[in-house]
Amino acid sequence: MFEVELKARISSISELYNYLVKQLGFRAIKYSAEDHYFNHPCRDFAESDEELRVRIEKKGSESDVVLTYKGSMILDDRSAREEIEVRTGRKIIKILSNLGFTIDAFKRKSGWFLWRDDIEVVLCSVQGVYRNKAFSLGNYVEVEIKVKSREEIKEARKRIYDFLNKLPGIIEIDREYYLEKMRKLAKQN
C-alpha cells in the first residue's frame, strides 16, 4: 500500500471545516492523535528517510493503536511513500523500547477527520516534542489518498494538488514532514 499525501498550512480550521462539510459534503468526526516516533538502535532513520511510529488515534468515540513503518520518499515533492500499518496495543511501545528502539519525538494532533469517497482529510492543530524541546507547529490540512500500486501514485497526487488548490484559506503547501520540521526547529534553538 502507498500513501499519497500532502499537507498545507491553513489560516483557520473552522472556516475550512465549514467549507468541506457544507459546500463539498464531507462527513466529519472529532479527531486526535498522539504519535511516538522511534529511532532504530543500529541506523538513523533521519538519514535513511524512514519512520517508525506508534500512533494512538481517536476518531469520534473509537480508539486505535497503530504501528506504522514509512519508507523513504518515492516522488521528489515528498507526496508518496510506502506505508505498512499494523493494528496493535499500547504495549508495543514497551516492546520496541525493550528491543533498543528509542523515542526520538512525540507529536500531538487535534481537530477533525473528514472523508468523502477515497479522500481522507485531517484538519488539525499540531504540537510536538523533539529531544525534550517543545514546539507549536501550527494549523494544517492533510489530504490523503491510499493506492495499491506505484502506477496509481501520479494520478492520486494530481487529484490531491487539484483539491488543495481549490480550498480556501491555504497559506502554503508544506512538503516538509512534521518530524523533519521538529528536527530543524530543535537545531535552531
C-alpha positions as CSV (number, residue, x, y, z in Angstrom):
1,M,0.0,0.0,0.0
2,F,1.2,3.5,-0.8
3,E,0.0,6.7,0.9
4,V,-0.2,9.7,-1.3
5,E,-0.5,12.7,1.0
6,L,0.2,16.4,1.0
7,K,-0.3,18.9,3.8
8,A,-0.7,22.6,3.8
9,R,-0.6,25.3,6.4
10,I,-4.0,26.9,6.8
11,S,-5.4,30.2,8.2
12,S,-8.4,28.8,10.0
13,I,-9.5,25.2,10.9
14,S,-13.2,26.3,11.5
15,E,-13.5,28.1,8.1
16,L,-12.1,25.2,6.2
17,Y,-14.2,22.7,8.2
18,N,-17.4,24.6,7.3
19,Y,-16.4,24.7,3.6
20,L,-15.6,21.0,3.4
21,V,-18.8,19.9,5.3
22,K,-21.3,22.5,4.0
23,Q,-20.0,23.1,0.4
24,L,-18.3,19.8,-0.5
25,G,-20.4,17.3,1.5
26,F,-17.6,15.7,3.6
27,R,-18.5,13.8,6.7
28,A,-16.6,14.7,9.8
29,I,-15.8,13.4,13.3
30,K,-13.6,14.8,16.1
31,Y,-10.0,13.6,15.8
32,S,-6.9,13.4,17.9
33,A,-3.6,11.5,17.5
34,E,-0.5,11.0,19.7
35,D,2.5,9.9,17.7
36,H,5.6,8.3,19.2
37,Y,8.5,8.3,16.7
38,F,11.1,5.7,17.2
39,N,14.7,5.6,16.0
40,H,16.5,2.3,15.2
41,P,19.3,1.1,17.5
42,C,21.6,0.4,14.6
43,R,20.8,3.1,12.0
44,D,19.5,6.6,12.0
45,F,16.0,7.0,10.4
46,A,16.7,10.7,9.8
47,E,19.5,9.7,7.4
48,S,17.6,6.8,5.7
49,D,14.4,9.0,5.4
50,E,12.3,6.3,7.1
51,E,9.8,6.5,10.0
52,L,8.7,4.0,12.6
53,R,5.7,5.4,14.5
54,V,3.2,4.3,17.1
55,R,0.0,6.3,16.8
56,I,-2.7,6.4,19.4
57,E,-5.6,7.7,17.5
58,K,-9.1,8.7,18.4
59,K,-11.8,9.3,15.8
60,G,-15.1,10.2,17.5
61,S,-15.6,7.6,20.2
62,E,-13.4,5.0,18.5
63,S,-9.8,4.5,19.7
64,D,-7.0,2.6,17.9
65,V,-3.2,2.0,18.3
66,V,-1.3,1.6,15.0
67,L,2.3,0.7,14.4
68,T,3.4,2.3,11.1
69,Y,6.5,2.0,9.0
70,K,7.0,4.6,6.3
71,G,9.7,4.1,3.7
72,S,11.7,6.8,2.0
73,M,10.1,9.2,-0.4
74,I,9.1,7.9,-3.8
75,L,8.5,11.3,-5.6
76,D,10.6,14.4,-5.3
77,D,7.8,16.5,-4.0
78,R,7.6,14.1,-1.0
79,S,3.9,13.3,-1.6
80,A,4.3,9.5,-1.7
81,R,5.8,6.8,0.5
82,E,5.4,3.1,1.1
83,E,3.3,2.6,4.2
84,I,2.9,-0.5,6.2
85,E,0.5,-0.5,9.2
86,V,-0.4,-3.0,11.9
87,R,-3.1,-2.6,14.5
88,T,-1.7,-3.3,17.9
89,G,-2.0,-2.2,21.5
90,R,-0.1,0.3,23.7
91,K,2.3,-2.4,24.9
92,I,4.1,-2.2,21.5
93,I,5.8,1.0,22.9
94,K,7.3,-1.1,25.7
95,I,8.3,-3.9,23.4
96,L,10.1,-1.5,21.0
97,S,11.9,0.1,23.9
98,N,13.0,-3.2,25.3
99,L,14.4,-4.1,21.8
100,G,16.6,-1.0,21.8
101,F,14.5,1.4,19.8
102,T,14.4,4.9,21.3
103,I,11.6,7.5,21.2
104,D,13.1,10.4,19.2
105,A,10.0,12.6,19.1
106,F,6.4,13.0,20.1
107,K,3.6,14.8,18.2
108,R,0.0,15.6,19.1
109,K,-2.7,16.5,16.5
110,S,-6.2,17.6,17.4
111,G,-9.1,18.7,15.2
112,W,-11.3,16.9,12.7
113,F,-11.1,13.8,10.5
114,L,-13.2,14.2,7.3
115,W,-13.8,11.8,4.4
116,R,-15.6,11.6,1.1
117,D,-15.2,8.8,-1.4
118,D,-11.5,7.8,-1.3
119,I,-10.2,11.1,0.0
120,E,-9.3,11.5,3.7
121,V,-8.7,14.9,5.2
122,V,-7.4,15.9,8.7
123,L,-7.8,19.4,9.9
124,C,-5.6,19.8,12.9
125,S,-3.5,21.9,15.2
126,V,-0.1,20.3,15.7
127,Q,2.3,20.4,18.7
128,G,5.4,18.4,19.0
129,V,8.4,17.5,21.2
130,Y,11.8,16.6,19.8
131,R,14.6,15.6,22.2
132,N,12.9,17.4,25.0
133,K,12.2,20.6,23.1
134,A,8.5,21.5,22.6
135,F,7.1,23.2,19.5
136,S,3.8,24.5,18.3
137,L,3.8,23.7,14.6
138,G,0.5,25.4,13.6
139,N,-2.7,24.6,11.9
140,Y,-2.8,22.2,8.9
141,V,-4.9,20.4,6.4
142,E,-3.7,17.0,5.4
143,V,-5.1,15.3,2.4
144,E,-4.5,11.6,1.7
145,I,-5.5,9.0,-0.9
146,K,-4.2,5.4,-0.5
147,V,-3.4,3.4,-3.6
148,K,-2.3,-0.2,-4.1
149,S,0.3,0.2,-6.9
150,R,3.0,2.6,-7.9
151,E,1.2,3.2,-11.2
152,E,-1.6,4.9,-9.3
153,I,0.5,7.3,-7.4
154,K,0.8,10.1,-10.0
155,E,-2.9,10.3,-10.7
156,A,-3.7,10.4,-6.9
157,R,-1.0,13.1,-6.4
158,K,-2.6,15.2,-9.2
159,R,-6.0,14.8,-7.6
160,I,-4.7,16.0,-4.2
161,Y,-2.9,19.0,-5.7
162,D,-6.1,20.0,-7.6
163,F,-8.1,19.5,-4.5
164,L,-5.8,21.7,-2.3
165,N,-5.6,24.4,-4.9
166,K,-9.4,24.8,-4.7
167,L,-9.6,25.1,-0.9
168,P,-10.0,28.5,0.8
169,G,-7.5,29.6,3.5
170,I,-4.5,27.7,2.3
171,I,-1.3,29.6,3.3
172,E,1.2,27.3,1.6
173,I,1.7,23.6,0.7
174,D,4.2,22.3,3.1
175,R,6.4,19.4,1.8
176,E,8.4,19.0,5.0
177,Y,7.5,16.1,7.2
178,Y,6.5,17.1,10.8
179,L,9.4,15.1,12.2
180,E,11.8,16.9,9.9
181,K,10.3,20.3,10.9
182,M,10.8,19.5,14.6
183,R,14.4,18.4,14.0
184,K,15.1,21.6,12.2
185,L,13.5,23.7,14.9
186,A,15.5,21.9,17.6
187,K,18.7,22.7,15.8
188,Q,17.8,26.4,15.7
189,N,17.1,26.6,19.5
